[in-house]
C-alpha cells in the first residue's frame, strides 16, 4: 500500500511539477535526447541515428536510467534529471516502454519518438498482455501509460502497424504508427559491417576451420528483473554435428548468468557475451535457432534457414501469447527436443527458402538500408 501511494505521488505530482517548471523555458530547436532504460551505454538501437544527428550539429544528450539494476531512489533522481533536460528539447528518442512519459502532457513543440527495440510483431507486449501473467493489469496501464504522448512510432513494415497500435493503445490515434523501418537494420546492408563481423568471427576462441555457424539466440523466460535463460538445449546430443558446425550461443541481454559449457564441448560450442553483437552474429550465421525472439525478423534479411526450438510453446501461449498463430507464422520447422533439432539441421538442404522470402517481404518491407534517413526526415523535417 505504501509503495502504491509513493508511486502515485511521484508520477502524479513530482514528475509533472518538474516537467511544468522546466517547460517554462523556450524550446531549443537543436536539442535532441536519447533515453536508454536499462543499458549503461548506447545500444545498437540508437547508434546509427545518433551518428547521423551528430553530423548535423544538433546538441545531443543521452540519459541512462539503469532501471533494472538500480534502487527506486536512484531511478527517481535520474528520471528527474531526464525530465528537466527534455522539457525544452526538440525531440526525444526512446526504444523501450517507460511509464514516466505518461506522467505529464508533452508540450507541442517537443516530439516524442518510439523506435522500439525489436522488429516485426511476434510475442505480445503492452496493452496486448494486459491482465496476463507477463503484463500489468489494465488499470495500471491506464493510470501510468507511457504511450499517450507519442508523436511517432516507427515499425519494420506496414503489416505489423496494427499490433503496435494495439500494444501502445493508439488505435484512436491513426497515423502515429508508420512503417518507416528500424534504424539499426541499416547495418545489415553495409558490406564493410559484414566484413567486420566475419573478422570478429575468425578471432573467437573456438577453432572454426571450414565448419558452418549455428547461432542459438533464444529469448528470456519470466519477468525482466528475474529473467531466466532456457535450459533444454542438450550439448551432448548436439555434439553429433561437430564435424560440420560450430554453435554460438547468444542469450537475451536481460540474462545475467553465463552458461556453463563443459570442457569436452568447447571445441564446438561457445557462449558469446561481449565478443560479438547480435547483429554481427546474425550476419555470419548459416543457420539461426531461436524460439520466440524477434531476431527472426532481422535474420530474414539474410534469407538463410531458421529453426524454432519451442519446447515450452504451450506455456508461452499462456504467459505472453502471440500476435499471430505461432505454428503458421514462423518461417521454419518447430522442434521440441534437441534430437529433433539435430534431425532438422542434418536435412537443412531441404529447407523451404521461399517461406523466408515471403516472410521478409511481408514483415520487413520498411527495412531497406535507408530507415535511419527516413525516420529523421520525418521527425526533424530536414533532408539527411
N, C-alpha and C positions, 0 to 999 in steps of 0.2 A: 504493500500500500504506500509506504513512504517513498519507494523508488518511483512509483507512478506519479505521485504528487511532484516530486523533484523534476521528473521529466517534463511534466506539464508546465511547470514554472519556467524551465529552461527554454522550451520550444514556443511557449505562448507569450512569454514576457522578455526573457533575457535576450534571445536571438533577435526577435523583432525590434526591440528597442535599439540594439546595436546597429541593425541594418538601417533603421529610420534615421538615426543620428549621422551615420556615415553617408547616407544618400542625400543629405542636405548639401553635400558638395557637388560641384559640377562634374559631369561625366568626362573622363579623359578619353578622347576618341582613339588614341593609340595604345590603350591599356588592355591587355589580354591575359587571362588567368587560366591555368590548367590545374585540375584537382585530382590527386591520387588518394583514394580511400585507404588502401592497405599498404601499398608498396612504399619503401623508403628511398626509391629512386624512380626516375621516369621510365615507364613501361613502353613497350613497342606500340601500344595503342596510340601514343601521343608523339613519338619521336619524329616521324615524317612531317606531321602537322607543325610541331614546334620549330623544326628547322626551316620550313617554308615561311612561317610567320616571322621568324627572326630575320630572314633575308630582307623583309620589307621594313625592318627597323621599328617594329612595334615594341612597346615596353611590356615585357613578359614576366609574370610571377608564377611560380609553381608551388602549390601547397600540398604537403604530405601529411595527411591526417593520422595515419598509422592506427586505424581503428581496431584491427584485430589483435594488436599487441600492446595496447595502452590502457591505462586506467580511465575511468569515466571523467575524472578531473582533468587529465591531460588532454583528452579528446575535446572537452568543452573549451579549454584555453586555445587549442589550435583552431577550433572551429570559429571562435570569436575573432581571431586574427584573420581568418579567411573571409568572414562576413564583412569585417571592416574594409578589407582590401578590395573585395569585389563590389562593394556598394557604389563605387564610382568608376567601374570598369566598363569597357565597350562590349566585351564578350567573355563568357566563362565556358570552358570545355570540361565535360565530365565523361567518364567511360564506365561508371557504375552507378547504382542507385544510392541515394543518400537523402534521408528524410529532412535534413536541415534545409534543403532548398524549397520545402513547402512551409517553412515556419514564418514566412513573410511574403508579401506580394512584390515581385520584382519590378523595378522601375522600367518604364517603357523603352528607355534609351539603352538598356543593357540586354544583350541576347544570351540566353542560356541554352547551350547545345549539348545534347546527349548523344555521344558517339557509340555507346555500348561497347563492351569488350569482347563480344562474340559475333560471329557471322550467322546469318540464317535465323531460323526459329526451330528449335529442337525440343529440349525439355522446358517445361513451363516455369515461369517466374512471375513476381509482382502480383497483380490482381488475378492473374490466371491460376495462382496457387493459394488464393485466399481461403483460409479455414482448413487447408491441408496440413499434413504433418510438417512439411518443409516450410510453408509460408506463414505469414502473420494472419491474424483474424481480420476480417473486412473492416471492422470498426476501427482498429488501429491504423490500417492503411488509409482510411478516410480521414482520420484525425491528424496523422503525420505523413501525409502524401508528399513525397519529394518530386513529383512529376508534373504538378499542375502549372508550373512556371516555364515549362519547356517552350522554346521558340522553334527548335528543330530537333528531330531525331533522325539520324541517317542510318539506313539499313543496306544490306548487301544486295537486295533485289526486290522488285515490285511484288513478287509472290508472297513475301513474308511481312509486308507492311501491316496487314490486318492483325497479326499476332502481337506486334509491338503496340498497336493502338489498344488492344485488349490488356496487355500486361501493364501498361502505364496508365490505363484508364482514360485514354484520349479519344475514345470513339466519337465524341461530340465535337472534337477539335480537328476536323479534317484539314489536311494539308500540312500538318506539323511533321508527320512521319513521311519521309521521302527516300526513294531508292537511289541515293547519291553514291553508294558504295561505302566500303570500310577502308579507312586510310592506310592501315598497316599492310593491307593486301597488295599495295603498290609494289612492295619489296619483291614479291614473287615474280614480277615481270622484269626484274633487273638482272642482267647477265652477270654483272660484277658481283651482286649479292649472292648469286648462285655459286660462283667460283669461290667466294669466301667461305660459304657453307661447306663445300667439298674439301676445302683446305683444312677447316676445323675438324671435319670427319677423319681425315688422314692423321691428324695429330692426337686422336684419342688414345688412351692407354688400353687398347684392345687390338689384337692382331687381325685386321680385316682381310688382308690379301685380296683375292678375287671374289670374295663372298658378297652377296647382296645384303641389304639392310632391311630388317623388320623393325618398325617403330611401334612400340606399345605405349599408347598415350590415353589412359583411361581418365575419367573424371573422378571426383571425390565422392564419398558417402557421408551422410549425416549432416549436421549443422556446420556452418563455416568455422566457428571458433573451435570446434572439436572434430574437424574433418578427418576422415579415415581413408586410407588407400584400399582399393580392392585387393583381396589376398588369395584369389583362386588360381592364379597362373602357376602351373606346375613346371618348374625348370627342368626337372628330371625327364619328364615326358617331352618337353620342347627340345631338349638336347639332341634329339633324333635328327634335327635339321642342321647340326653344327658344321657339316661339310659344305653346305651351300649358303648358309646365312649367319649373320650375327644379329643379336637382339639388343636394341637400345630402348631403355625404359625412361619415360619422362612423366613424372607424376604431376598432378594439378598443383599450381602454386600454393594452394591452401594446405597441402600436405607438408608437415614439418619433419617427420621422421624419414630417414633414408632407409632404403630396402637392404636387407642383409642377403648378399649373394655368396653362396658357398664357393670355396676355393676352386673346386673342380669344374665350375661353370664360368669362371672369369675369363676364359679364352673365347667365350661365346656370347656372354651377356654382360651388360654394363648399365647401371643407372646413371642417367645424365642429370646433373644438378646445375652447375654453373658453366660447364664446358661448352654447351651449345644451347641456343634458344629453341623454343618450339618451332619458330619459323624456319630456322636452319635445318632442324630435323625433318620437317615436312618436305623441304626441298630435296633432301638427299635420300629419303626413304623410298625403297622399292615397293614395300607393302606397308600399309598402316592398319594396325589392330587397335580398335578402341571399343567403347561401349555406348555411352550417352553424351559424349563430348562434342562440342560444336567444332572441333578441329576437322570434322568430316567435310564441312563446307569449304574450308581453306584447302584441304587436301584434294578436293575435287578439281581445283585449278591445275593440279599436276596431272590429272587424268591417269591415275595409277590405281591398282586394286586396293579395296578396303574390306576388312573382315570385322564382324561385330561380336565381341566376346561378352555377351549379355547374360551371364549366369543367373542374375537376380532380377530379371526383367519384370516378373510379376510384382515383386516388392517395390520396384522403382515406379511402376504404374501407380501403386497406392500412395507412395511418398510424394511424388512430384507430378507424374503424368507428362504427356507429350502433346504438342500441337497437332501432330498428325499420327495416325496409327503406325506404331513403330515397325511392325512386321512388313508393311507395304511401302514404308517411307525410306528406310535405309537402302543405299545403293550397293549392297553386297550381302553375302551369306551371314546368317546369325548362328553362332555356336554357343553351347552351354558348358563345354568342358575343354581342357587343353588338348585332349586326344582328338576331339572334333576339329579344333583349331589347326592342329598339325595336318590332319587329313585335307583340309581346305588349302593349306599352303602347298602341300605336295601336288595338288591339282590346279595350281594357280594359272597355268597356261589356258585353262578352260574358262577363266573368268570372263563375264559378260561386260566388256568395257562400254557398251552402249548405255548401260544403266548409269554409269558415271557421267557420261557426256550429257545425257538428258537432265540429270540431277544438277549439274553445273549450270546449264542454260536456264533452268527454272529458278534456282535459289541464289545464284551469284551473278546475275545479269548486270549489276551495278559495279562489279569489281573487274576493271579492265586495265588497271595500271595508272588511271588518272583520277582516282577517287579523292585524293587529298586536294587536288586543284579544284574539283567541283564543289567540295564541301566549303572551302574557304571563299570561293567566289560567291556562293550562296549566302554565307554568313557575313563576310566583311565587305561584300559588294564592290570588289575590285578584281581585276584580272591578275591571276597568278601564273 
